[in-house]
């Protein structure tokens, strides 16, 4: 499947690639923060709950939407 996607090799000098890296870094920071919130809300946090809630957070958050936007631009070439 991955061979069918036009994923270019990373080029730090390309502003789109740098934007993708920055968006991913910001999303990772947000996920860490959200995971800590989940640990406080769910005393017995399971992997299933964490994955579901993190997925939801990524879909709804500005950080997650930025990642989707930049990756979409990158794949469109």
PDB file of N, CA, C and O in Angstrom:
ATOM      1  N   UNK A   1       0.810  -1.188   0.000  1.00  0.00           N
ATOM      2  CA  UNK A   1       0.000   0.000   0.000  1.00  0.00           C
ATOM      3  C   UNK A   1       0.859   1.261   0.000  1.00  0.00           C
ATOM      4  O   UNK A   1       0.602   2.187  -0.769  1.00  0.00           O
ATOM      5  N   UNK A   2       1.883   1.302   0.862  1.00  0.00           N
ATOM      6  CA  UNK A   2       2.710   2.504   0.981  1.00  0.00           C
ATOM      7  C   UNK A   2       3.434   2.830  -0.315  1.00  0.00           C
ATOM      8  O   UNK A   2       3.760   3.988  -0.577  1.00  0.00           O
ATOM      9  N   UNK A   3       3.686   1.812  -1.122  1.00  0.00           N
ATOM     10  CA  UNK A   3       4.375   2.046  -2.389  1.00  0.00           C
ATOM     11  C   UNK A   3       3.493   2.815  -3.370  1.00  0.00           C
ATOM     12  O   UNK A   3       4.009   3.418  -4.311  1.00  0.00           O
ATOM     13  N   UNK A   4       2.201   2.807  -3.174  1.00  0.00           N
ATOM     14  CA  UNK A   4       1.284   3.497  -4.071  1.00  0.00           C
ATOM     15  C   UNK A   4       1.167   4.987  -3.765  1.00  0.00           C
ATOM     16  O   UNK A   4       0.751   5.768  -4.621  1.00  0.00           O
ATOM     17  N   UNK A   5       1.534   5.384  -2.545  1.00  0.00           N
ATOM     18  CA  UNK A   5       1.441   6.793  -2.168  1.00  0.00           C
ATOM     19  C   UNK A   5       2.678   7.552  -2.628  1.00  0.00           C
ATOM     20  O   UNK A   5       3.794   7.047  -2.506  1.00  0.00           O
ATOM     21  N   UNK A   6       2.491   8.759  -3.154  1.00  0.00           N
ATOM     22  CA  UNK A   6       3.633   9.548  -3.618  1.00  0.00           C
ATOM     23  C   UNK A   6       4.334  10.271  -2.462  1.00  0.00           C
ATOM     24  O   UNK A   6       4.288  11.498  -2.373  1.00  0.00           O
ATOM     25  N   UNK A   7       4.977   9.510  -1.583  1.00  0.00           N
ATOM     26  CA  UNK A   7       5.629  10.100  -0.415  1.00  0.00           C
ATOM     27  C   UNK A   7       7.070  10.436  -0.779  1.00  0.00           C
ATOM     28  O   UNK A   7       7.882   9.537  -0.998  1.00  0.00           O
ATOM     29  N   UNK A   8       7.392  11.735  -0.845  1.00  0.00           N
ATOM     30  CA  UNK A   8       8.756  12.116  -1.189  1.00  0.00           C
ATOM     31  C   UNK A   8       9.707  11.942  -0.008  1.00  0.00           C
ATOM     32  O   UNK A   8       9.283  11.949   1.147  1.00  0.00           O
ATOM     33  N   UNK A   9      10.976  11.790  -0.304  1.00  0.00           N
ATOM     34  CA  UNK A   9      11.985  11.713   0.747  1.00  0.00           C
ATOM     35  C   UNK A   9      12.066  13.070   1.437  1.00  0.00           C
ATOM     36  O   UNK A   9      11.918  14.109   0.793  1.00  0.00           O
ATOM     37  N   UNK A  10      12.301  13.061   2.751  1.00  0.00           N
ATOM     38  CA  UNK A  10      12.328  14.300   3.523  1.00  0.00           C
ATOM     39  C   UNK A  10      13.464  15.197   3.064  1.00  0.00           C
ATOM     40  O   UNK A  10      14.593  14.747   2.865  1.00  0.00           O
ATOM     41  N   UNK A  11      13.144  16.481   2.900  1.00  0.00           N
ATOM     42  CA  UNK A  11      14.122  17.507   2.536  1.00  0.00           C
ATOM     43  C   UNK A  11      13.927  18.677   3.485  1.00  0.00           C
ATOM     44  O   UNK A  11      12.980  19.449   3.334  1.00  0.00           O
ATOM     45  N   UNK A  12      14.815  18.814   4.463  1.00  0.00           N
ATOM     46  CA  UNK A  12      14.711  19.871   5.466  1.00  0.00           C
ATOM     47  C   UNK A  12      14.727  21.266   4.879  1.00  0.00           C
ATOM     48  O   UNK A  12      14.263  22.208   5.523  1.00  0.00           O
ATOM     49  N   UNK A  13      15.253  21.425   3.666  1.00  0.00           N
ATOM     50  CA  UNK A  13      15.285  22.724   3.015  1.00  0.00           C
ATOM     51  C   UNK A  13      13.976  23.086   2.332  1.00  0.00           C
ATOM     52  O   UNK A  13      13.793  24.233   1.923  1.00  0.00           O
ATOM     53  N   UNK A  14      13.071  22.137   2.202  1.00  0.00           N
ATOM     54  CA  UNK A  14      11.771  22.366   1.575  1.00  0.00           C
ATOM     55  C   UNK A  14      10.815  22.868   2.657  1.00  0.00           C
ATOM     56  O   UNK A  14      10.639  22.215   3.685  1.00  0.00           O
ATOM     57  N   UNK A  15      10.199  24.027   2.424  1.00  0.00           N
ATOM     58  CA  UNK A  15       9.334  24.626   3.453  1.00  0.00           C
ATOM     59  C   UNK A  15       8.136  23.733   3.786  1.00  0.00           C
ATOM     60  O   UNK A  15       7.687  23.709   4.932  1.00  0.00           O
ATOM     61  N   UNK A  16       7.622  23.007   2.810  1.00  0.00           N
ATOM     62  CA  UNK A  16       6.499  22.110   3.075  1.00  0.00           C
ATOM     63  C   UNK A  16       6.939  20.958   3.977  1.00  0.00           C
ATOM     64  O   UNK A  16       6.211  20.568   4.890  1.00  0.00           O
ATOM     65  N   UNK A  17       8.111  20.425   3.723  1.00  0.00           N
ATOM     66  CA  UNK A  17       8.631  19.340   4.557  1.00  0.00           C
ATOM     67  C   UNK A  17       8.914  19.856   5.973  1.00  0.00           C
ATOM     68  O   UNK A  17       8.596  19.190   6.958  1.00  0.00           O
ATOM     69  N   UNK A  18       9.511  21.038   6.063  1.00  0.00           N
ATOM     70  CA  UNK A  18       9.786  21.620   7.379  1.00  0.00           C
ATOM     71  C   UNK A  18       8.479  21.890   8.123  1.00  0.00           C
ATOM     72  O   UNK A  18       8.404  21.694   9.336  1.00  0.00           O
ATOM     73  N   UNK A  19       7.456  22.337   7.406  1.00  0.00           N
ATOM     74  CA  UNK A  19       6.147  22.576   8.018  1.00  0.00           C
ATOM     75  C   UNK A  19       5.529  21.294   8.546  1.00  0.00           C
ATOM     76  O   UNK A  19       4.903  21.280   9.605  1.00  0.00           O
ATOM     77  N   UNK A  20       5.715  20.211   7.787  1.00  0.00           N
ATOM     78  CA  UNK A  20       5.192  18.907   8.230  1.00  0.00           C
ATOM     79  C   UNK A  20       5.889  18.466   9.504  1.00  0.00           C
ATOM     80  O   UNK A  20       5.249  17.986  10.439  1.00  0.00           O
ATOM     81  N   UNK A  21       7.206  18.631   9.536  1.00  0.00           N
ATOM     82  CA  UNK A  21       7.966  18.243  10.725  1.00  0.00           C
ATOM     83  C   UNK A  21       7.527  19.073  11.929  1.00  0.00           C
ATOM     84  O   UNK A  21       7.372  18.538  13.027  1.00  0.00           O
ATOM     85  N   UNK A  22       7.328  20.373  11.731  1.00  0.00           N
ATOM     86  CA  UNK A  22       6.899  21.241  12.826  1.00  0.00           C
ATOM     87  C   UNK A  22       5.494  20.873  13.296  1.00  0.00           C
ATOM     88  O   UNK A  22       5.223  20.834  14.496  1.00  0.00           O
ATOM     89  N   UNK A  23       4.607  20.603  12.346  1.00  0.00           N
ATOM     90  CA  UNK A  23       3.241  20.216  12.704  1.00  0.00           C
ATOM     91  C   UNK A  23       3.247  18.918  13.508  1.00  0.00           C
ATOM     92  O   UNK A  23       2.509  18.790  14.485  1.00  0.00           O
ATOM     93  N   UNK A  24       4.068  17.965  13.107  1.00  0.00           N
ATOM     94  CA  UNK A  24       4.175  16.701  13.833  1.00  0.00           C
ATOM     95  C   UNK A  24       4.720  16.890  15.232  1.00  0.00           C
ATOM     96  O   UNK A  24       4.250  16.260  16.180  1.00  0.00           O
ATOM     97  N   UNK A  25       5.720  17.765  15.363  1.00  0.00           N
ATOM     98  CA  UNK A  25       6.301  18.038  16.678  1.00  0.00           C
ATOM     99  C   UNK A  25       5.251  18.661  17.604  1.00  0.00           C
ATOM    100  O   UNK A  25       5.125  18.269  18.764  1.00  0.00           O
ATOM    101  N   UNK A  26       4.511  19.622  17.088  1.00  0.00           N
ATOM    102  CA  UNK A  26       3.481  20.280  17.908  1.00  0.00           C
ATOM    103  C   UNK A  26       2.363  19.309  18.282  1.00  0.00           C
ATOM    104  O   UNK A  26       1.846  19.347  19.399  1.00  0.00           O
ATOM    105  N   UNK A  27       1.997  18.445  17.347  1.00  0.00           N
ATOM    106  CA  UNK A  27       0.961  17.451  17.638  1.00  0.00           C
ATOM    107  C   UNK A  27       1.449  16.470  18.697  1.00  0.00           C
ATOM    108  O   UNK A  27       0.680  16.074  19.573  1.00  0.00           O
ATOM    109  N   UNK A  28       2.718  16.074  18.628  1.00  0.00           N
ATOM    110  CA  UNK A  28       3.270  15.145  19.624  1.00  0.00           C
ATOM    111  C   UNK A  28       3.247  15.769  21.018  1.00  0.00           C
ATOM    112  O   UNK A  28       2.949  15.089  22.000  1.00  0.00           O
ATOM    113  N   UNK A  29       3.559  17.047  21.102  1.00  0.00           N
ATOM    114  CA  UNK A  29       3.508  17.749  22.396  1.00  0.00           C
ATOM    115  C   UNK A  29       2.072  17.775  22.909  1.00  0.00           C
ATOM    116  O   UNK A  29       1.826  17.552  24.094  1.00  0.00           O
ATOM    117  N   UNK A  30       1.126  18.048  22.013  1.00  0.00           N
ATOM    118  CA  UNK A  30      -0.283  18.062  22.400  1.00  0.00           C
ATOM    119  C   UNK A  30      -0.770  16.697  22.846  1.00  0.00           C
ATOM    120  O   UNK A  30      -1.553  16.592  23.790  1.00  0.00           O
ATOM    121  N   UNK A  31      -0.310  15.648  22.172  1.00  0.00           N
ATOM    122  CA  UNK A  31      -0.699  14.284  22.542  1.00  0.00           C
ATOM    123  C   UNK A  31      -0.169  13.960  23.935  1.00  0.00           C
ATOM    124  O   UNK A  31      -0.880  13.354  24.736  1.00  0.00           O
ATOM    125  N   UNK A  32       1.059  14.350  24.233  1.00  0.00           N
ATOM    126  CA  UNK A  32       1.601  14.117  25.583  1.00  0.00           C
ATOM    127  C   UNK A  32       0.740  14.795  26.632  1.00  0.00           C
ATOM    128  O   UNK A  32       0.430  14.207  27.668  1.00  0.00           O
ATOM    129  N   UNK A  33       0.355  16.036  26.359  1.00  0.00           N
ATOM    130  CA  UNK A  33      -0.489  16.790  27.295  1.00  0.00           C
ATOM    131  C   UNK A  33      -1.852  16.116  27.447  1.00  0.00           C
ATOM    132  O   UNK A  33      -2.358  15.967  28.559  1.00  0.00           O
ATOM    133  N   UNK A  34      -2.436  15.713  26.326  1.00  0.00           N
ATOM    134  CA  UNK A  34      -3.743  15.053  26.373  1.00  0.00           C
ATOM    135  C   UNK A  34      -3.668  13.714  27.096  1.00  0.00           C
ATOM    136  O   UNK A  34      -4.587  13.366  27.838  1.00  0.00           O
ATOM    137  N   UNK A  35      -2.604  12.967  26.898  1.00  0.00           N
ATOM    138  CA  UNK A  35      -2.434  11.687  27.585  1.00  0.00           C
ATOM    139  C   UNK A  35      -2.363  11.888  29.099  1.00  0.00           C
ATOM    140  O   UNK A  35      -2.921  11.096  29.858  1.00  0.00           O
ATOM    141  N   UNK A  36      -1.685  12.935  29.532  1.00  0.00           N
ATOM    142  CA  UNK A  36      -1.633  13.232  30.965  1.00  0.00           C
ATOM    143  C   UNK A  36      -3.029  13.569  31.487  1.00  0.00           C
ATOM    144  O   UNK A  36      -3.398  13.146  32.582  1.00  0.00           O
ATOM    145  N   UNK A  37      -3.805  14.325  30.714  1.00  0.00           N
ATOM    146  CA  UNK A  37      -5.192  14.626  31.104  1.00  0.00           C
ATOM    147  C   UNK A  37      -6.017  13.344  31.217  1.00  0.00           C
ATOM    148  O   UNK A  37      -6.817  13.187  32.139  1.00  0.00           O
ATOM    149  N   UNK A  38      -5.810  12.430  30.263  1.00  0.00           N
ATOM    150  CA  UNK A  38      -6.543  11.166  30.296  1.00  0.00           C
ATOM    151  C   UNK A  38      -6.185  10.344  31.524  1.00  0.00           C
ATOM    152  O   UNK A  38      -7.056   9.713  32.123  1.00  0.00           O
ATOM    153  N   UNK A  39      -4.924  10.347  31.902  1.00  0.00           N
ATOM    154  CA  UNK A  39      -4.501   9.604  33.099  1.00  0.00           C
ATOM    155  C   UNK A  39      -5.181  10.146  34.352  1.00  0.00           C
ATOM    156  O   UNK A  39      -5.461   9.399  35.289  1.00  0.00           O
ATOM    157  N   UNK A  40      -5.440  11.434  34.359  1.00  0.00           N
ATOM    158  CA  UNK A  40      -6.130  12.027  35.504  1.00  0.00           C
ATOM    159  C   UNK A  40      -7.625  11.721  35.467  1.00  0.00           C
ATOM    160  O   UNK A  40      -8.237  11.521  36.516  1.00  0.00           O
ATOM    161  N   UNK A  41      -8.218  11.682  34.278  1.00  0.00           N
ATOM    162  CA  UNK A  41      -9.655  11.405  34.147  1.00  0.00           C
ATOM    163  C   UNK A  41     -10.000   9.943  34.341  1.00  0.00           C
ATOM    164  O   UNK A  41     -11.064   9.619  34.868  1.00  0.00           O
ATOM    165  N   UNK A  42      -9.101   9.048  33.914  1.00  0.00           N
ATOM    166  CA  UNK A  42      -9.355   7.608  33.977  1.00  0.00           C
ATOM    167  C   UNK A  42      -8.310   6.949  34.871  1.00  0.00           C
ATOM    168  O   UNK A  42      -7.189   6.710  34.425  1.00  0.00           O
ATOM    169  N   UNK A  43      -8.654   6.651  36.127  1.00  0.00           N
ATOM    170  CA  UNK A  43      -7.675   6.021  37.025  1.00  0.00           C
ATOM    171  C   UNK A  43      -7.126   4.705  36.477  1.00  0.00           C
ATOM    172  O   UNK A  43      -5.989   4.334  36.770  1.00  0.00           O
ATOM    173  N   UNK A  44      -7.927   4.003  35.687  1.00  0.00           N
ATOM    174  CA  UNK A  44      -7.492   2.724  35.091  1.00  0.00           C
ATOM    175  C   UNK A  44      -7.507   2.865  33.567  1.00  0.00           C
ATOM    176  O   UNK A  44      -8.229   2.152  32.870  1.00  0.00           O
ATOM    177  N   UNK A  45      -6.707   3.784  33.073  1.00  0.00           N
ATOM    178  CA  UNK A  45      -6.645   4.060  31.645  1.00  0.00           C
ATOM    179  C   UNK A  45      -6.117   2.844  30.894  1.00  0.00           C
ATOM    180  O   UNK A  45      -5.050   2.315  31.206  1.00  0.00           O
ATOM    181  N   UNK A  46      -6.885   2.413  29.900  1.00  0.00           N
ATOM    182  CA  UNK A  46      -6.455   1.284  29.073  1.00  0.00           C
ATOM    183  C   UNK A  46      -5.931   1.812  27.736  1.00  0.00           C
ATOM    184  O   UNK A  46      -6.170   2.963  27.370  1.00  0.00           O
ATOM    185  N   UNK A  47      -5.221   0.956  27.023  1.00  0.00           N
ATOM    186  CA  UNK A  47      -4.716   1.325  25.703  1.00  0.00           C
ATOM    187  C   UNK A  47      -5.882   1.639  24.771  1.00  0.00           C
ATOM    188  O   UNK A  47      -5.801   2.570  23.970  1.00  0.00           O
ATOM    189  N   UNK A  48      -6.947   0.884  24.867  1.00  0.00           N
ATOM    190  CA  UNK A  48      -8.110   1.096  24.005  1.00  0.00           C
ATOM    191  C   UNK A  48      -8.714   2.471  24.230  1.00  0.00           C
ATOM    192  O   UNK A  48      -9.013   3.184  23.271  1.00  0.00           O
ATOM    193  N   UNK A  49      -8.896   2.846  25.480  1.00  0.00           N
ATOM    194  CA  UNK A  49      -9.442   4.172  25.790  1.00  0.00           C
ATOM    195  C   UNK A  49      -8.480   5.248  25.334  1.00  0.00           C
ATOM    196  O   UNK A  49      -8.898   6.230  24.720  1.00  0.00           O
ATOM    197  N   UNK A  50      -7.210   5.083  25.618  1.00  0.00           N
ATOM    198  CA  UNK A  50      -6.207   6.093  25.239  1.00  0.00           C
ATOM    199  C   UNK A  50      -6.187   6.292  23.728  1.00  0.00           C
ATOM    200  O   UNK A  50      -6.181   7.429  23.254  1.00  0.00           O
ATOM    201  N   UNK A  51      -6.175   5.214  22.978  1.00  0.00           N
ATOM    202  CA  UNK A  51      -6.136   5.325  21.511  1.00  0.00           C
ATOM    203  C   UNK A  51      -7.375   6.033  20.988  1.00  0.00           C
ATOM    204  O   UNK A  51      -7.280   6.905  20.124  1.00  0.00           O
ATOM    205  N   UNK A  52      -8.539   5.659  21.512  1.00  0.00           N
ATOM    206  CA  UNK A  52      -9.790   6.279  21.072  1.00  0.00           C
ATOM    207  C   UNK A  52      -9.794   7.778  21.363  1.00  0.00           C
ATOM    208  O   UNK A  52     -10.141   8.583  20.498  1.00  0.00           O
ATOM    209  N   UNK A  53      -9.412   8.141  22.569  1.00  0.00           N
ATOM    210  CA  UNK A  53      -9.439   9.550  22.969  1.00  0.00           C
ATOM    211  C   UNK A  53      -8.370  10.376  22.262  1.00  0.00           C
ATOM    212  O   UNK A  53      -8.621  11.524  21.896  1.00  0.00           O
ATOM    213  N   UNK A  54      -7.191   9.813  22.066  1.00  0.00           N
ATOM    214  CA  UNK A  54      -6.128  10.528  21.354  1.00  0.00           C
ATOM    215  C   UNK A  54      -6.531  10.715  19.895  1.00  0.00           C
ATOM    216  O   UNK A  54      -6.307  11.785  19.329  1.00  0.00           O
ATOM    217  N   UNK A  55      -7.120   9.694  19.277  1.00  0.00           N
ATOM    218  CA  UNK A  55      -7.611   9.818  17.901  1.00  0.00           C
ATOM    219  C   UNK A  55      -8.643  10.944  17.805  1.00  0.00           C
ATOM    220  O   UNK A  55      -8.604  11.759  16.884  1.00  0.00           O
ATOM    221  N   UNK A  56      -9.554  10.975  18.758  1.00  0.00           N
ATOM    222  CA  UNK A  56     -10.577  12.025  18.788  1.00  0.00           C
ATOM    223  C   UNK A  56      -9.928  13.393  18.941  1.00  0.00           C
ATOM    224  O   UNK A  56     -10.293  14.338  18.243  1.00  0.00           O
ATOM    225  N   UNK A  57      -8.964  13.501  19.855  1.00  0.00           N
ATOM    226  CA  UNK A  57      -8.281  14.773  20.073  1.00  0.00           C
ATOM    227  C   UNK A  57      -7.572  15.231  18.791  1.00  0.00           C
ATOM    228  O   UNK A  57      -7.642  16.404  18.426  1.00  0.00           O
ATOM    229  N   UNK A  58      -6.898  14.309  18.117  1.00  0.00           N
ATOM    230  CA  UNK A  58      -6.198  14.673  16.879  1.00  0.00           C
ATOM    231  C   UNK A  58      -7.171  15.163  15.807  1.00  0.00           C
ATOM    232  O   UNK A  58      -6.856  16.100  15.074  1.00  0.00           O
ATOM    233  N   UNK A  59      -8.337  14.545  15.707  1.00  0.00           N
ATOM    234  CA  UNK A  59      -9.325  14.977  14.715  1.00  0.00           C
ATOM    235  C   UNK A  59      -9.877  16.362  15.021  1.00  0.00           C
ATOM    236  O   UNK A  59     -10.174  17.128  14.104  1.00  0.00           O
ATOM    237  N   UNK A  60     -10.014  16.688  16.294  1.00  0.00           N
ATOM    238  CA  UNK A  60     -10.669  17.932  16.687  1.00  0.00           C
ATOM    239  C   UNK A  60      -9.709  19.080  16.964  1.00  0.00           C
ATOM    240  O   UNK A  60     -10.114  20.242  16.919  1.00  0.00           O
ATOM    241  N   UNK A  61      -8.461  18.782  17.245  1.00  0.00           N
ATOM    242  CA  UNK A  61      -7.520  19.825  17.661  1.00  0.00           C
ATOM    243  C   UNK A  61      -6.925  20.570  16.477  1.00  0.00           C
ATOM    244  O   UNK A  61      -6.850  20.041  15.368  1.00  0.00           O
ATOM    245  N   UNK A  62      -6.506  21.792  16.724  1.00  0.00           N
ATOM    246  CA  UNK A  62      -5.813  22.577  15.698  1.00  0.00           C
ATOM    247  C   UNK A  62      -4.525  21.884  15.283  1.00  0.00           C
ATOM    248  O   UNK A  62      -4.144  21.918  14.113  1.00  0.00           O
ATOM    249  N   UNK A  63      -3.856  21.256  16.239  1.00  0.00           N
ATOM    250  CA  UNK A  63      -2.598  20.563  15.930  1.00  0.00           C
ATOM    251  C   UNK A  63      -2.832  19.407  14.967  1.00  0.00           C
ATOM    252  O   UNK A  63      -2.107  19.254  13.984  1.00  0.00           O
ATOM    253  N   UNK A  64      -3.840  18.601  15.248  1.00  0.00           N
ATOM    254  CA  UNK A  64      -4.141  17.467  14.395  1.00  0.00           C
ATOM    255  C   UNK A  64      -4.617  17.897  13.012  1.00  0.00           C
ATOM    256  O   UNK A  64      -4.259  17.282  12.007  1.00  0.00           O
ATOM    257  N   UNK A  65      -5.412  18.938  12.965  1.00  0.00           N
ATOM    258  CA  UNK A  65      -5.894  19.438  11.683  1.00  0.00           C
ATOM    259  C   UNK A  65      -4.753  20.019  10.855  1.00  0.00           C
ATOM    260  O   UNK A  65      -4.754  19.907   9.629  1.00  0.00           O
ATOM    261  N   UNK A  66      -3.786  20.635  11.516  1.00  0.00           N
ATOM    262  CA  UNK A  66      -2.629  21.160  10.790  1.00  0.00           C
ATOM    263  C   UNK A  66      -1.822  20.013  10.176  1.00  0.00           C
ATOM    264  O   UNK A  66      -1.384  20.105   9.030  1.00  0.00           O
ATOM    265  N   UNK A  67      -1.628  18.946  10.931  1.00  0.00           N
ATOM    266  CA  UNK A  67      -0.916  17.777  10.392  1.00  0.00           C
ATOM    267  C   UNK A  67      -1.653  17.254   9.161  1.00  0.00           C
ATOM    268  O   UNK A  67      -1.032  16.998   8.129  1.00  0.00           O
ATOM    269  N   UNK A  68      -2.968  17.096   9.265  1.00  0.00           N
ATOM    270  CA  UNK A  68      -3.757  16.604   8.125  1.00  0.00           C
ATOM    271  C   UNK A  68      -3.591  17.519   6.910  1.00  0.00           C
ATOM    272  O   UNK A  68      -3.425  17.042   5.788  1.00  0.00           O
ATOM    273  N   UNK A  69      -3.635  18.810   7.134  1.00  0.00           N
ATOM    274  CA  UNK A  69      -3.501  19.759   6.029  1.00  0.00           C
ATOM    275  C   UNK A  69      -2.153  19.709   5.351  1.00  0.00           C
ATOM    276  O   UNK A  69      -2.065  19.696   4.123  1.00  0.00           O
ATOM    277  N   UNK A  70      -1.100  19.680   6.151  1.00  0.00           N
ATOM    278  CA  UNK A  70       0.247  19.666   5.584  1.00  0.00           C
ATOM    279  C   UNK A  70       0.528  18.350   4.870  1.00  0.00           C
ATOM    280  O   UNK A  70       1.129  18.346   3.796  1.00  0.00           O
ATOM    281  N   UNK A  71       0.103  17.245   5.448  1.00  0.00           N
ATOM    282  CA  UNK A  71       0.314  15.945   4.797  1.00  0.00           C
ATOM    283  C   UNK A  71      -0.493  15.885   3.494  1.00  0.00           C
ATOM    284  O   UNK A  71      -0.011  15.355   2.492  1.00  0.00           O
ATOM    285  N   UNK A  72      -1.696  16.418   3.503  1.00  0.00           N
ATOM    286  CA  UNK A  72      -2.488  16.450   2.278  1.00  0.00           C
ATOM    287  C   UNK A  72      -1.794  17.249   1.174  1.00  0.00           C
ATOM    288  O   UNK A  72      -1.777  16.829   0.017  1.00  0.00           O
ATOM    289  N   UNK A  73      -1.222  18.400   1.533  1.00  0.00           N
ATOM    290  CA  UNK A  73      -0.479  19.190   0.549  1.00  0.00           C
ATOM    291  C   UNK A  73       0.721  18.400   0.023  1.00  0.00           C
ATOM    292  O   UNK A  73       0.999  18.396  -1.176  1.00  0.00           O
ATOM    293  N   UNK A  74       1.409  17.749   0.919  1.00  0.00           N
ATOM    294  CA  UNK A  74       2.606  16.993   0.542  1.00  0.00           C
ATOM    295  C   UNK A  74       2.249  15.869  -0.428  1.00  0.00           C
ATOM    296  O   UNK A  74       2.966  15.645  -1.403  1.00  0.00           O
ATOM    297  N   UNK A  75       1.155  15.166  -0.172  1.00  0.00           N
ATOM    298  CA  UNK A  75       0.764  14.040  -1.029  1.00  0.00           C
ATOM    299  C   UNK A  75       0.223  14.512  -2.378  1.00  0.00           C
ATOM    300  O   UNK A  75       0.312  13.786  -3.369  1.00  0.00           O
ATOM    301  N   UNK A  76      -0.336  15.719  -2.423  1.00  0.00           N
ATOM    302  CA  UNK A  76      -0.818  16.248  -3.699  1.00  0.00           C
ATOM    303  C   UNK A  76       0.332  16.692  -4.592  1.00  0.00           C
ATOM    304  O   UNK A  76       0.170  16.884  -5.797  1.00  0.00           O
ATOM    305  N   UNK A  77       1.507  16.851  -3.966  1.00  0.00           N
ATOM    306  CA  UNK A  77       2.696  17.204  -4.749  1.00  0.00           C
ATOM    307  C   UNK A  77       2.746  18.635  -5.037  1.00  0.00           C
ATOM    308  O   UNK A  77       3.681  19.101  -5.687  1.00  0.00           O
TER     309      UNK A  77
END
